[in-house]
Amino acid sequence: RVHRQGVMRLATAKDEILVQQERKVQENPTYGALVMLARVITRLGSLNSVSPELLEGLLLHDIAYLREFYNRINQQGDVHIPAQCPHCNTQFSVELELAGES
């Protein structure tokens, strides 16, 4: 199944804490990336919920893309996200102002 659109929110400190409390993450720390992605991806294609188990089934380059996108939106500094107008399909770039920036 191909998912071309989705929504990812910024991670919170609570997300970090809850990920570290997961049993699977304690047994295998690399699993934390999937748990975190599942927490912050609020929509993937037509899916309104994403689980770590669902992400396990994605191709590695898809996971790499999601991790890179996660890192990009959660870093400090300028973040430019590609966007498209839903009415006229014009493509443009949106600069996100991250918390803590002045």
C-alpha atoms as an extended CHARMM CRD file, in Angstrom:
* protein
*
       102  EXT
         1         1  ARG       CA              0.0000000000        0.0000000000        0.0000000000  PROA      1               0.0000000000
         2         2  VAL       CA              1.3880000000        3.3910000000       -1.0030000000  PROA      2               0.0000000000
         3         3  HSD       CA              0.8250000000        6.3920000000        1.2810000000  PROA      3               0.0000000000
         4         4  ARG       CA              1.5920000000        9.7000000000       -0.4050000000  PROA      4               0.0000000000
         5         5  GLN       CA              0.2350000000       12.0710000000        2.2320000000  PROA      5               0.0000000000
         6         6  GLY       CA              0.2620000000       12.2550000000        5.9780000000  PROA      6               0.0000000000
         7         7  VAL       CA              0.4130000000       14.4660000000        9.0280000000  PROA      7               0.0000000000
         8         8  MET       CA              3.1680000000       14.5310000000       11.6280000000  PROA      8               0.0000000000
         9         9  ARG       CA              3.1150000000       16.7060000000       14.7310000000  PROA      9               0.0000000000
        10        10  LEU       CA              6.0700000000       18.0110000000       16.7090000000  PROA      10              0.0000000000
        11        11  ALA       CA              7.3230000000       15.6960000000       19.4480000000  PROA      11              0.0000000000
        12        12  THR       CA              6.9410000000       16.6460000000       23.0930000000  PROA      12              0.0000000000
        13        13  ALA       CA              8.9410000000       15.8130000000       26.2010000000  PROA      13              0.0000000000
        14        14  LYS       CA              6.0680000000       13.5330000000       27.2110000000  PROA      14              0.0000000000
        15        15  ASP       CA              6.5280000000       11.5890000000       23.9620000000  PROA      15              0.0000000000
        16        16  GLU       CA             10.1950000000       11.0290000000       24.8220000000  PROA      16              0.0000000000
        17        17  ILE       CA              9.3220000000        9.8250000000       28.3210000000  PROA      17              0.0000000000
        18        18  LEU       CA              6.5550000000        7.4800000000       27.1930000000  PROA      18              0.0000000000
        19        19  VAL       CA              8.7190000000        5.9780000000       24.4510000000  PROA      19              0.0000000000
        20        20  GLN       CA             11.4320000000        5.1510000000       27.0000000000  PROA      20              0.0000000000
        21        21  GLN       CA              8.8540000000        3.4490000000       29.2360000000  PROA      21              0.0000000000
        22        22  GLU       CA              7.7560000000        1.0190000000       26.4960000000  PROA      22              0.0000000000
        23        23  ARG       CA              8.7860000000       -2.5690000000       27.2430000000  PROA      23              0.0000000000
        24        24  LYS       CA              9.8510000000       -3.2500000000       23.6360000000  PROA      24              0.0000000000
        25        25  VAL       CA             12.0650000000       -0.1520000000       23.6820000000  PROA      25              0.0000000000
        26        26  GLN       CA             13.6860000000       -1.2200000000       26.9430000000  PROA      26              0.0000000000
        27        27  GLU       CA             14.4430000000       -4.6220000000       25.3790000000  PROA      27              0.0000000000
        28        28  ASN       CA             15.5720000000       -3.1440000000       22.0550000000  PROA      28              0.0000000000
        29        29  PRO       CA             16.4060000000        0.6080000000       22.1140000000  PROA      29              0.0000000000
        30        30  THR       CA             16.4010000000        0.8730000000       18.2970000000  PROA      30              0.0000000000
        31        31  TYR       CA             12.6720000000        0.0860000000       18.3940000000  PROA      31              0.0000000000
        32        32  GLY       CA             12.2160000000        3.4980000000       20.0080000000  PROA      32              0.0000000000
        33        33  ALA       CA             12.3220000000        5.1890000000       16.6100000000  PROA      33              0.0000000000
        34        34  LEU       CA              9.2370000000        3.2550000000       15.4700000000  PROA      34              0.0000000000
        35        35  VAL       CA              7.3990000000        3.9330000000       18.7210000000  PROA      35              0.0000000000
        36        36  MET       CA              8.1810000000        7.6540000000       18.4880000000  PROA      36              0.0000000000
        37        37  LEU       CA              7.1210000000        7.8450000000       14.8390000000  PROA      37              0.0000000000
        38        38  ALA       CA              3.8650000000        6.0580000000       15.6790000000  PROA      38              0.0000000000
        39        39  ARG       CA              3.2060000000        8.6580000000       18.3930000000  PROA      39              0.0000000000
        40        40  VAL       CA              3.8320000000       11.7180000000       16.2170000000  PROA      40              0.0000000000
        41        41  ILE       CA              2.3250000000       10.5540000000       12.8980000000  PROA      41              0.0000000000
        42        42  THR       CA             -1.3230000000       11.5170000000       13.2750000000  PROA      42              0.0000000000
        43        43  ARG       CA             -2.3540000000       10.4330000000        9.7860000000  PROA      43              0.0000000000
        44        44  LEU       CA             -0.7330000000        8.3200000000        7.0920000000  PROA      44              0.0000000000
        45        45  GLY       CA             -2.6850000000        8.2170000000        3.8470000000  PROA      45              0.0000000000
        46        46  SER       CA             -6.2180000000        7.1670000000        4.7780000000  PROA      46              0.0000000000
        47        47  LEU       CA             -5.1160000000        5.7980000000        8.1670000000  PROA      47              0.0000000000
        48        48  ASN       CA             -6.0180000000        7.9020000000       11.1960000000  PROA      48              0.0000000000
        49        49  SER       CA             -3.8870000000        5.8820000000       13.5720000000  PROA      49              0.0000000000
        50        50  VAL       CA             -0.4010000000        4.4850000000       13.1390000000  PROA      50              0.0000000000
        51        51  SER       CA              1.1410000000        1.7770000000       15.2970000000  PROA      51              0.0000000000
        52        52  PRO       CA              4.7450000000        0.6300000000       15.5750000000  PROA      52              0.0000000000
        53        53  GLU       CA              3.5850000000       -2.7130000000       14.1630000000  PROA      53              0.0000000000
        54        54  LEU       CA              2.2350000000       -0.9740000000       11.0560000000  PROA      54              0.0000000000
        55        55  LEU       CA              5.5310000000        0.8740000000       10.6120000000  PROA      55              0.0000000000
        56        56  GLU       CA              7.4310000000       -2.4370000000       10.8940000000  PROA      56              0.0000000000
        57        57  GLY       CA              5.8770000000       -3.4020000000        7.5640000000  PROA      57              0.0000000000
        58        58  LEU       CA              7.1330000000       -0.3440000000        5.6710000000  PROA      58              0.0000000000
        59        59  LEU       CA             10.1640000000       -0.4600000000        3.4140000000  PROA      59              0.0000000000
        60        60  LEU       CA             13.4190000000        0.7470000000        4.9500000000  PROA      60              0.0000000000
        61        61  HSD       CA             13.6480000000        3.7790000000        2.6610000000  PROA      61              0.0000000000
        62        62  ASP       CA             10.1350000000        4.8040000000        3.7390000000  PROA      62              0.0000000000
        63        63  ILE       CA             11.1580000000        4.6010000000        7.4080000000  PROA      63              0.0000000000
        64        64  ALA       CA             14.3190000000        6.5590000000        6.5840000000  PROA      64              0.0000000000
        65        65  TYR       CA             12.1880000000        9.2840000000        4.9570000000  PROA      65              0.0000000000
        66        66  LEU       CA              9.8730000000        9.4710000000        7.9820000000  PROA      66              0.0000000000
        67        67  ARG       CA             12.8240000000        9.6350000000       10.3840000000  PROA      67              0.0000000000
        68        68  GLU       CA             14.4740000000       12.3810000000        8.3220000000  PROA      68              0.0000000000
        69        69  PHE       CA             11.2170000000       14.3440000000        8.2270000000  PROA      69              0.0000000000
        70        70  TYR       CA             10.8230000000       13.8770000000       12.0020000000  PROA      70              0.0000000000
        71        71  ASN       CA             14.3710000000       15.1370000000       12.5740000000  PROA      71              0.0000000000
        72        72  ARG       CA             13.8290000000       18.0930000000       10.2610000000  PROA      72              0.0000000000
        73        73  ILE       CA             10.6620000000       19.3660000000       11.9340000000  PROA      73              0.0000000000
        74        74  ASN       CA             11.9230000000       18.7660000000       15.4770000000  PROA      74              0.0000000000
        75        75  GLN       CA             15.3110000000       20.4450000000       15.0680000000  PROA      75              0.0000000000
        76        76  GLN       CA             16.0330000000       24.0280000000       16.0780000000  PROA      76              0.0000000000
        77        77  GLY       CA             16.4690000000       26.4260000000       13.2000000000  PROA      77              0.0000000000
        78        78  ASP       CA             14.7690000000       27.1560000000        9.9110000000  PROA      78              0.0000000000
        79        79  VAL       CA             12.5460000000       24.4340000000        8.5670000000  PROA      79              0.0000000000
        80        80  HSD       CA             11.0670000000       24.6940000000        5.0910000000  PROA      80              0.0000000000
        81        81  ILE       CA              8.3210000000       22.2080000000        4.3010000000  PROA      81              0.0000000000
        82        82  PRO       CA              7.0440000000       21.6150000000        0.7730000000  PROA      82              0.0000000000
        83        83  ALA       CA              3.3280000000       22.3740000000        0.5190000000  PROA      83              0.0000000000
        84        84  GLN       CA              0.6280000000       22.3830000000       -2.1320000000  PROA      84              0.0000000000
        85        85  CYS       CA             -2.5240000000       24.4820000000       -2.3280000000  PROA      85              0.0000000000
        86        86  PRO       CA             -5.5370000000       22.1360000000       -2.2070000000  PROA      86              0.0000000000
        87        87  HSD       CA             -7.5380000000       24.4780000000       -4.4420000000  PROA      87              0.0000000000
        88        88  CYS       CA             -5.1740000000       25.3590000000       -7.3160000000  PROA      88              0.0000000000
        89        89  ASN       CA             -2.4060000000       22.7400000000       -6.7790000000  PROA      89              0.0000000000
        90        90  THR       CA              0.2930000000       25.4380000000       -6.7250000000  PROA      90              0.0000000000
        91        91  GLN       CA              3.4100000000       24.1080000000       -5.0090000000  PROA      91              0.0000000000
        92        92  PHE       CA              5.3300000000       26.3210000000       -2.5900000000  PROA      92              0.0000000000
        93        93  SER       CA              7.5170000000       26.1670000000        0.5140000000  PROA      93              0.0000000000
        94        94  VAL       CA              6.3330000000       26.9960000000        4.0190000000  PROA      94              0.0000000000
        95        95  GLU       CA              8.7940000000       28.0160000000        6.7260000000  PROA      95              0.0000000000
        96        96  LEU       CA              7.8640000000       26.6000000000       10.0980000000  PROA      96              0.0000000000
        97        97  GLU       CA              8.7060000000       28.6950000000       13.1190000000  PROA      97              0.0000000000
        98        98  LEU       CA              9.6320000000       26.2460000000       15.8290000000  PROA      98              0.0000000000
        99        99  ALA       CA              8.9970000000       26.7430000000       19.5310000000  PROA      99              0.0000000000
       100       100  GLY       CA             11.8690000000       28.5230000000       21.2060000000  PROA      100             0.0000000000
       101       101  GLU       CA             12.7880000000       30.6170000000       18.1840000000  PROA      101             0.0000000000
       102       102  SER       CA             12.7540000000       34.3860000000       18.3990000000  PROA      102             0.0000000000
